[in-house]
Amino acid sequence: MTGNVVINPHSPERRRLSSPASTKEQLALLNEASRTIGSTLDLGQTGRELMDVAVPRFADAAGVLVHERLVLEGEFPARPADGSPLVRRIAMGLSERADDYIAAFPPDEVGVHPAWSPQARCMATAQPILYPRMDAMTARELAIAWKRDLIGSLLEDSSFLVVPLQARGRVLGFVVFTRNAGSSPFHEKDVSLAEELAARTALCLDNARLYDRERRTALTLQSSLLPNELPTPPGLEIASRYLPASDLTGVGGDWYDVIPLPGHRTALVVGDVMGHGTRAAATMGQLRTAARTLASLDLPPNEVLYRLNRMTQDLDTTQIATCVYATYDPISHTCAIARAGHVPPVLLRPDGRTELIELPPGLPLGIGGDPFEMRELTLPAGSVLTLYTDGLVESRDRDLDSGISDLCRLLEYSHRDLEDLCDATIATQRPGDERDDIALMLARVHDLSPSEYVTWTLPFDARSAAEARRLVRSTLRAWGQTSVLEVTELMVSELVANAVNHGTGPIELSLLRGATLLCEVADRSPQRPARFTPTPQDESGRGLNLIDRFSHRWGSRPTAIGKIVWCEVRLP
């Protein structure tokens, strides 16, 4: 058997049925067909299985042809206006003259059968067409239509039978059976047997079509839901992997995400929806979208998980998911983490030691309504934060604790490129084909360079606004960002002036260059700024309106000792 061609020469074990076939012979052949055909959900394999049953016991040569669109898209095409269907040959069965048949009817060939041809008429009427002996004129017309003289010599005086592949009320294609001139011709009883073989094959082909369409839909859904390309956030190097539970279905409920936050901070998310298939993937997409929406509100991790939990209960009470959500600040190297029933993150320290980041696991999303706890820690430069799903560390042969211990040992001996480390982790932890869905994300911390980040401490004095303008001017010139110099000077001056007028000192000013230019001003007052529209009589309130107009975005967030007011400027 090579490709889509099944070659079964005549042998005592595969003796030809009598013609017409007796009832006993028909039942034996149909019994073999029931055992053989449909062992997989693959169009080509199903066609080859029919060929293996029918050739040479029923025919000297045969072919299975189906609508081309069924092969490519799993969908039925509109009926062609001229009645000429476009079909693909997905399988051939040959017992003799194999080279001639392959040359005349190439495997996997796609072509149009003329509306007058027996193949097209069979598909149009869903009825079998029998030529007990094909006449020379019809054979020659088919050869001319396909521009192959060899077709005429093969089909002339052969017994030629075409039966439709019909399932669930629709014609998928047809099967051609031929017997050479030296063999007994097909009889009416043979037509009934051929129809039965085709009907069983058609049902298996349609099952394969429906499965392939569902799989293609699920894969399209998941590929549209998972990030195609992760951003490169300041202060982090990211690598990730996703493996579905089955290479056959290719879809599951695990996900990962890297979400830019205000102030060039970053949210790292890994989640796991229980179950597999389209339903799990759809729920995963809803949770991922909700997580991104909540991240835009700049909520702490425990609050994000609390709201995700409420949303999961509203979606479907039978769907349960676990999730770990972390935020990272590249300036302070602080990381805040919370988890909802998820496996604990692992931190690989710069000296090669690993540790589990211990924090209360909480209940999975979709269960209960208790608040989640959060932990804050400082990630040293060179450390690697490892977020993953339980499919990486748990299997039938290994419990969760043993799997996590194995993961820690693997990370301790691997100080390599993150992409290589991802590959080694997947290969070592889950070498077998049987597995749960796996999502893995590695985030390596590095210090910001002087060309990316600079900070100053300014006195709590009205003159600090002018000093801030000078510092910003010299820095942006050194960074080669003079196109945004004037607008940045204006906004930093307003932020520092507001800190002096409404906060307490000292004042910290910082610039961080990434996809945008981030300007931050921190003071010791917890009172957050509020923008309003000033009247002509008001002496204040215009600064934040200027910032709102000229910045890409702006906001504020609390700190342990006060607050930070920030704004971002688009870079050319």
HELIX and SHEET records of a PDB file:
HELIX    1   1 PRO A   12  ARG A   14  5                                   3    
HELIX    2   2 THR A   23  THR A   36  1                                  14    
HELIX    3   3 LEU A   43  ALA A   54  1                                  12    
HELIX    4   4 GLU A   68  GLU A   73  1                                   6    
HELIX    5   5 ALA A   98  ALA A  104  1                                   7    
HELIX    6   6 PRO A  118  THR A  125  1                                   8    
HELIX    7   7 ALA A  136  TRP A  146  1                                  11    
HELIX    8   8 ASP A  149  LEU A  155  1                                   7    
HELIX    9   9 GLU A  188  LEU A  225  1                                  38    
HELIX   10  10 PRO A  262  HIS A  264  5                                   3    
HELIX   11  11 GLY A  277  SER A  296  1                                  20    
HELIX   12  12 PRO A  301  LEU A  315  1                                  15    
HELIX   13  13 ASP A  390  LEU A  392  5                                   3    
HELIX   14  14 LEU A  400  GLU A  412  1                                  13    
HELIX   15  15 LEU A  418  GLN A  429  1                                  12    
HELIX   16  16 SER A  464  TRP A  479  1                                  16    
HELIX   17  17 THR A  482  VAL A  484  5                                   3    
HELIX   18  18 LEU A  485  HIS A  502  1                                  18    
HELIX   19  19 ARG A  542  PHE A  550  1                                   9    
SHEET    1   A 6 VAL A   5  ILE A   7  0                                        
SHEET    2   A 6 LEU A  86  LEU A  94  1                                        
SHEET    3   A 6 ALA A  61  HIS A  67 -1                                        
SHEET    4   A 6 ARG A 170  ARG A 179 -1                                        
SHEET    5   A 6 SER A 159  ALA A 167 -1                                        
SHEET    6   A 6 ILE A 129  TYR A 131 -1                                        
SHEET    1   B 3 VAL A   5  ILE A   7  0                                        
SHEET    2   B 3 LEU A  86  LEU A  94  1                                        
SHEET    3   B 3 VAL A 110  VAL A 112 -1                                        
SHEET    1   C 5 LEU A 236  LEU A 243  0                                        
SHEET    2   C 5 ILE A 438  VAL A 445 -1                                        
SHEET    3   C 5 VAL A 384  TYR A 388 -1                                        
SHEET    4   C 5 VAL A 346  LEU A 348 -1                                        
SHEET    5   C 5 THR A 354  LEU A 356 -1                                        
SHEET    1   D 5 GLY A 252  LEU A 261  0                                        
SHEET    2   D 5 ARG A 265  HIS A 276 -1                                        
SHEET    3   D 5 ALA A 321  ASP A 329 -1                                        
SHEET    4   D 5 THR A 334  ALA A 340 -1                                        
SHEET    5   D 5 ARG A 375  THR A 378 -1                                        
SHEET    1   E 5 TYR A 453  LEU A 458  0                                        
SHEET    2   E 5 ILE A 507  ARG A 513 -1                                        
SHEET    3   E 5 THR A 516  ASP A 523 -1                                        
SHEET    4   E 5 LYS A 563  ARG A 570 -1                                        
SHEET    5   E 5 ARG A 553  PRO A 558 -1                                        
END                                                                             
